[in-house]
Amino acid sequence: MRLHIKVFLWFWLGVVVVSGTLIGLTELTHSRTQDDRLWQEKYGPRVDLWARQETHILRTKGSVALEAYVGSFQADPGVLNYMFDVSGHEVFDRKASTPVLTIVNALMQSSGWTQRVDPVERIIAERVIDANGNPYVVVVDFPEPSVLSRPLFELLSADFSGRPTRASAVRLAAVVGVAGLFCFVLARHIAAPIDRLRSATKKIAREQLETRIDRDVLNRGDELADLGRDFNGMADRIEHLVTAQRQLLSDVSHALRSPLARLNVALGLARRHSVAGIAEHLDRIELETERLNTLIGQLLTMARVDSGVGLERKVFDVAALVDEVAMDADYEARARGCVVAVSGERNCLVTGAADLIRGAVENVVRNAVRHTADGTRVEISLERREGARGPSVLINVRDRGAGVPDKVVPRLFVPFYRGPHTDNNQNGTGLGLAITRRVFEVHGGSATAANADGGGFVVSLELPLYVQGDILHQHADTRPTTEEHGNAITAA
Amino acid sequence: MTGYQSNTSVPPATRHLLVVDDDTELCQLLSEYLVPEGYDVESVHSGMEGVERALSGDHALVVLDVMLPDVRGFEVLRRLRARSRMPVLMLTARGNEQDRILGLEMGADDYLPKPFNPRELCARIEAILRRSGNDASALDVRIPGDLIVDDVSINRGSRAVRRGGETIELTTVEFDLLEALLRNAGTVIPRDELVRTVLNRSFSPFDRSIDTHVSNLRRKLGPGPDGLDRIKSVRGVGYQYTLWALSGELEK
């Protein structure tokens, strides 16, 4: 759930629960004491009156008449009426509860009081003396008003007099409403800067390095403002480093290639005026210049991959890319009577820097074409895999060449390692496979090699497939490019 | 090259080149190399100067470096394209795919990664000039005037392209590519043949400029009436312009 909604609901719930509890407790305690006082004021004099009447009826009309009289006002359910004579004997032989007997004894022994009240047990006892001078104690035991028998609403909205009113319902509603508004603003105040920090972080991750936290957040003067300032400090530093790195790569590239460009033109001029026997040496110079140029290109690619600077990530179909590379390699291979064939999975969307992946695949496929025996097939197969970390595509490039001694295989990916076929490998820089592995690794995949069963050599390239909705790939700017790039290569 | 030199009908201005590159030594070497080939070379060393001189109309072609000290080569190209269709050959950093695609998308006629072989540079310049020379003379007897395929029509003389009633802006290469495709509409043209006829150069595998041009052309033409691409890629062979009248039948 969004932080804003979460904070809001929790605060609100907190305020409502606390105020609800307060109102409830106030109602329970206050109304009880209030109620007791009212009850006593109301029934005290009545019990006094009843007691006088009862003793009068008993004296003048006898116990049968008294029983009838008591029955008439005892219609209220739960109200118990007792009459004790001077010996403490109940006139109608009814069993009385202990609190009743306690209060009767207390009243018998005291001489001053004529009425005693037990508000907790809701008992009122009255001592009267009839016309004949006989003392009696009349006790009325009222039933306990049950809290649970009241409806909850009545309880919550009861005002201090113990009676539920509309006013207190309005009061409760107002508390809920005002608390809601207040909590909403409070939650917004806390959550809004976090939202901004989050979106700024996402932008930085998308290489929008000029992103900064704005004044609104920085002027708060709390920890979130400090966080914003720290964020800006970090962003300054990252922007500086990345720009410097990018500039350095570009400068190095320019600085190394400019002399090569001049050298090439000078070489062209030298050829024009060449004298007998020098052409061979000029060819050599040209070849070495080309090698140097390739090496510079690969070193820069390596630096670019390692630093991750300027890796433009797009969604593209790697199967179509493999097709294109295979098509070109096939063209090249035909000169030696070889064929490059692609089979297996179609439409494999992946995300990454398409030009780097192309270079890496091209490198492996051209290696295979170079090493496969004349008149054989280089087979490229694409295979979909379900791994623990989601689906991936495995690209196997297999040649029909002599293979490589097993102990050398792992070293093929080490930069500048020169394989055993030095005769074949003169044109390589020793960086090709190292770059291929790095490119696949930065894309979350892998590159491995092995001698194939039945002869030949196989290089396996694995790349995670693009999953719709994957957080890592859900950059707003990756979507539109899908189609554009797809157009260029899909049906190829 | 020799074939070109025998062609004396080309006016002298078409051999006047403008080189925009901040490397003065390279510019010097280039003119030394190009002058004996029959070219007239003017060099400028900044982007702003480049724009100014290119718009003067004195030159037949611009060789434009991407890396310039003041404004990037792309900006020079953009300003130039806003006013002129003059042929541009871009020099890009080797291995920088984005530069190549961007250059071609913005209307460069061709590109050459730097460092380049001067023979290759000469061949590219020749190819572009021959193409724009055709353009100027408009003497192609095979297709006089309009060529109409379904809702797309092109006019070789004015080099205007219309889809329905709407005019579409194409670069020189894109126009030539479209013409080649329309002329053979319904049949597949191999990629290497397109490279030879449209780009006027020999096909080399792993050079993807023709695909970039096709992709740009597709984007500018938009989808056909059935929502599919007008230009179909045929795996392992090349490209085909789809005829509507036939496409329905082909699917059956």
Contacts between the chains, C-beta under 8 A, distances in Angstrom:
chain1	res1	chain2	res2	distance
A	250	B	67	7.7
A	253	B	93	5.7
A	254	B	67	5.6
A	254	B	93	7.6
A	257	B	93	7.1
A	257	B	94	7.0
A	257	B	114	6.0
A	257	B	115	5.6
A	258	B	23	5.4
A	258	B	26	7.0
A	260	B	115	4.1
A	261	B	23	7.1
A	261	B	26	5.6
A	261	B	114	5.2
A	261	B	115	3.8
A	261	B	116	7.0
A	262	B	23	7.2
A	262	B	25	5.7
A	262	B	26	5.1
A	262	B	29	5.8
A	263	B	115	7.3
A	264	B	115	4.9
A	264	B	116	6.5
A	264	B	117	5.9
A	264	B	118	6.4
A	265	B	26	6.6
A	265	B	29	4.1
A	265	B	30	5.9
A	265	B	32	7.9
A	265	B	33	5.6
A	265	B	118	4.9
A	266	B	29	5.9
A	267	B	118	7.9
A	268	B	33	5.5
A	268	B	117	7.1
A	268	B	118	3.5
A	268	B	119	6.3
A	269	B	29	6.8
A	269	B	32	6.0
A	269	B	33	5.6
A	269	B	118	7.8
A	272	B	33	7.9
A	272	B	36	7.1
A	286	B	117	7.8
A	289	B	115	7.5
A	293	B	94	6.6
A	293	B	115	5.8
A	297	B	94	5.2
A	297	B	95	4.5
A	300	B	95	7.1
A	301	B	95	6.3
A	312	B	98	7.0
A	323	B	235	6.1
A	323	B	236	7.9
A	324	B	208	7.5
A	324	B	211	7.4
A	325	B	206	7.9
A	327	B	191	7.9
A	327	B	205	8.0
A	327	B	235	7.4
A	327	B	236	5.4
A	328	B	205	3.6
A	328	B	206	4.9
A	329	B	205	7.0
A	330	B	236	7.2
A	331	B	192	7.5
A	331	B	203	7.8
A	331	B	205	4.4
A	332	B	205	5.0
A	332	B	206	8.0
A	354	B	97	7.8
A	355	B	97	3.5
A	355	B	98	7.1
A	358	B	97	7.6
A	359	B	95	7.6
A	362	B	206	6.4
A	484	B	215	7.8
A	484	B	219	7.1
A	487	B	215	6.0
A	487	B	218	5.7
A	487	B	219	6.9
A	487	B	229	6.7
A	488	B	211	6.2
A	488	B	212	7.4
A	488	B	214	7.6
A	488	B	215	3.8
A	488	B	218	7.9
A	489	B	211	7.8
A	489	B	233	7.7
A	490	B	233	7.6
A	491	B	229	7.4
A	491	B	232	6.3
A	491	B	233	4.3
A	491	B	234	8.0
A	491	B	235	7.4
A	492	B	233	4.3
A	492	B	235	5.6
